[in-house]
Structure formats: structure tokens, C-alpha cells
Amino acid sequence: MSTTNFQQLIALLEESNTNYVVIGGLAAMVHGSAFVTYDVDVCYDRAPANVEKICRALAIIHPKLRGAPADIPFHLDPPTVLAGLNFTLDTDLGALDLLGEASPFGEFLQVIQHAEEAELFGYRVRVLSLEALIDAKRAAGRQKDLLVIPELEALLELRKRSAE
């Protein structure tokens, strides 16, 4: 798999009018993090109409389950998405994680309450707020998430100081 084309993945999601919130490493980068990420993580709205849009948009970039044996049949379609929750995908544009929920918040309708709009590749996208991103990284508890928390907290402190 080649490197992830963040710009084209966001453009694909935006131009298909899907409802999602950018979370994870790309959200951290939007907030000023220097940590590198290799995938796009989004919490998506599981409403059937939105799932249909996502499946239609992603079909052109040939999504496959990341890490699954090649002989396991997989087709990203509305019945599959609605029967599942989280999908870690490899696509022609790189790695994309479709998450039906994000800890500690829950599903999309709860996650969006912790989002803000940000400029990303020429689009106004919803991104997990810096405070919520810190909470999400802490809840994930993985080493790679814990490593970025001090930097995110420092960015939050700088933001607060500049607002004073």
C-alpha cells in the first residue's frame, strides 16, 4: 500500500456530501500536532442515506479490509456497513478507518457535539475539537495515542493563552 492521499480522501467524502467527523491523527494535525499519521479516521453517520453515500463514494477507490486475508470476500455496501460498525480499509487512495463510534463519546450524533469546523484542503470539515481529541486519545489508551497527549495539551494551553 502506498502512502495515504489525505487530500483526495477528504475531497471524496466532501464532494459526496457525507456526514462525518475527522478524528484521530489527522484531527491532531489540523490542531497543529507535529505527529505523523498514516490514515484518515472518521466517525461516520450511520443513517441509511449517509451510509449509501459513503458506499457509493468509496466504491471508486476499491476499499478492502486492512489486514484481512485476500481470499476473504468483502464488499463495502449498505447492508455490510449497517451490519457492522468499524471498518479499517485500504483503498486506492490509502488507509481510511470508518468508525461508527468514537470512545468516550459514542456514535456520530454524540461525536458531532464535540466537533468544530476547520479548513482542510480547501473544504470546511467537521473535526473533533482539541479538548475532545485529548479525551479520545486518553480513552483509546494505546501507546501511540498516549504519546501525543502532552503535545495536544500544550497546543490547548497555547490556544487558551492567545485567547486571553
N, C-alpha and C positions, 0 to 999 in steps of 0.2 A: 504494500500500500504506500502510495506517495504521501507527501505532506498534505495537510488539510487546507483547502482553499476556503478560509473563513468568509471572505467577502462574497464569493459565489454562493455559498450555503445560505448566508443571511439574505442575499438578494432573492434566491429561490423561495425561501419562506415568506419574505415580504411581498414579493410580486404575486404570490398565490393567495394573499390575504388570509393567512393562517393566524390563529391566536396562540401565542406562546410567550414565554418569558425566558430571556437568556439568563442562565445560571452558571455556576462553575467558573472555570479558569478564564473564559472569555469575558464574563461579567467582571472578574477581578481586573483584567486588563483594561476594560472600559473605565474602571475606577482608578487606574494608574499603577496597577501592580506590574512589577518587572518579571514576575514568574512566568515561565513559558507553559503554554498549554498545547495539547496536540489534537484536541477535538472540540466540537461545539456541543454544549449541553443545553438543552431547552426543556422546560416544563411546558407541556402542551395541553390545550383544552381538549378534553375527551368527549365533547359534544359531537354527535354523529356527523353533523355537517362539517365541522372542523377536521375531524379525522378523515373524512372523504377528501377534503382539500389537501391535507398533508400527504395522503397516499398518492393522489394524482400528481402532486408536485414532485414527490420523491421518486416516482416510477422512472422518470427520465434519467436518473443518476444511479439506477440499478442497486438498490440497497440490499445488503446481505448481512446476516448476523455475524458480528465480530467474534472471532474465536470459535465459531461452530464448525464442525467438520463439513467439508464441501458437499458431501452426499446427503446432508440433511435438507429436505425440501423446505423452502421458506419463501413466502410471497407476502410482501407488505401490502395488505389490503384492509379495508374497514373491519371485516369480521375478525381478522387476526389481531389487529390493534385493539379492538374493543374487548377481545377475549383476554388480552394481556394487559400490561401496564407500562413496563420499562423495556426499551429496545436499544441495545448498543449495536450500532450499524457501521459497516464500512460501505462507502459509496464511491462513485467515480470522482467525487469532489473531496473525499477524505472521510474522517471519522465524525459521526453525528450520533449523539445519545438523545433519544426521545424518552423523556421521563414523565410518567403520568402523575407522579407526586414528587415532592422535594421535602426532605426532612429538615427542620422540625415542623414545617408549615402544613403539609398535606397536599391536596390536589390543586390544580390550576386556580380555582376560584379563591383559595386561600393564599396561594403564592402571589397572585397578581396584586393582592392587598399590600404586599411588601416590595412592590416594583416601582420603578420610576422610569421616565422616558429619558433616553440618551441618544446622541448622534452616533451611528455606527455605520461606516461605509456609505455615507450619504443617505441613510434611512433613519427615521425616528423609530427606535425599537424600545420595547419594554425590557428592562434589565433589573435583576434583583438589586435592591438598594445596598449600599455598603454595609449598613448595620445588619441587615438581613443576611447578607453574604457571609459575614463573620459568624452569625448564628448557625448558618447552614454548614459552614466548614467545621465548626466546633461539633455539631451534631453528627457529621459524617465520621469524624474521629480517625480518619486514615492519616498515616504519617505525612503524605503529600499535602493533605488539607491543613493539618496542624502546623506545618512549616510556613505556610503563607499567612497565618493569622496575625503574627506580630507586625508584618508589613501592612496588612489591611487595617489593623488598629492604629498604626502610625499615620496612615493616609486619612483615617477618620479624624484623628486628633488635629492634623493639619487643616482639614476641611473646617473643623469647628473653630480653630484659631482664626482662619481667614474670614469667617462669618462674623466674628466679633468686631 
